């Protein structure tokens, strides 16, 4: 029965998915994978997706690299490592000396099948999920031995790629290069991946993937912000939330012999003023919700050209259901919902329904609470959701 449901395109409840073996994880359950492998050690799965040949052709992928609304990079090792940022005209790529690699970031934002593929990894919270990247390389192409600071699943599409990986402490990089290449790479595993094979790598595992013939690889990446970056982002968020009354005053100011000196009384008063800057767990919660659901800089939403009226929208949702736009990120904690960097206040039945939308990304036709329809209509007018 579970396989029959999946083949029909239906998702199993998360509590069932946690405990049953998954082909994607080589027969491990999601629970086992998280306990034994996640951020601990690599996992190689042969035929994680049997028969998988990719989500698009080489020509379709290179066409995406030529669009100015898609983030792309070109990496060449012919005559020394170089990197360029797209868009790239197809004719220009044909003239380049081989070997080279083209990478397209955020494939899930422009290709529905890529978004569906990425959601297969929903045993990792969406708050950690970044995007799906695809890379095309001709024979010998790669981006050199390097390490990432985040987890990644590498799924082989067409062709074959040889991966050498190592868990080395020495992370010294070669100086003077435009990309991060390890100076002294020491692999401990050497694996040739074929279509449908999957390799999971925890953060900071050194790896070097080299194409054997033409190949395409799909990478599901997970974000892990450095502590300093989190602090800076939170302080920026806090700046928008803090409201301190009053003003600096010194009616009892005394004559100073040294006018350039910052007096103790000034330091004490400003210390007292700044002590009014406070935060608690609720503020951190809201910061995370807004920050983690914030779209990337290059993401823009397209409101409907001829939007339905509120009444027409309510009728359409009852008949056809609702779906999040592929570019939308919707998260929640408790009764607090966040969508694309904004906080939404809801409660009761509509909160439960909208949390289901956040988890499943779609809702089937049916009766919707009036409050939920009102929130959905606002999001529809912004392009955040769509009627299938």
Secondary structure as UniProt FT lines:
FT   HELIX           2..7
FT   TURN            8..9
FT   HELIX           14..19
FT   HELIX           23..25
FT   TURN            26..27
FT   HELIX           30..36
FT   TURN            37..40
FT   STRAND          43..45
FT   TURN            46..51
FT   HELIX           58..64
FT   TURN            65..66
FT   TURN            68..69
FT   STRAND          72..76
FT   TURN            78..79
FT   STRAND          82..85
FT   HELIX           90..94
FT   STRAND          100..104
FT   HELIX           107..109
FT   HELIX           112..119
FT   TURN            120..123
FT   TURN            126..128
FT   STRAND          129..137
FT   TURN            139..140
FT   STRAND          152..156
FT   STRAND          160..166
FT   TURN            175..176
FT   STRAND          189..193
FT   TURN            195..196
FT   STRAND          198..201
FT   TURN            203..204
FT   STRAND          206..212
FT   STRAND          215..222
FT   HELIX           227..241
FT   TURN            251..252
FT   TURN            259..260
FT   HELIX           264..274
FT   TURN            275..276
FT   HELIX           281..292
FT   TURN            297..298
FT   TURN            305..306
FT   HELIX           310..320
FT   STRAND          322..324
FT   TURN            326..327
FT   STRAND          330..333
FT   TURN            334..335
FT   STRAND          336..339
FT   TURN            340..341
FT   STRAND          342..345
FT   HELIX           348..360
FT   STRAND          362..363
FT   HELIX           370..382
FT   STRAND          385..386
//
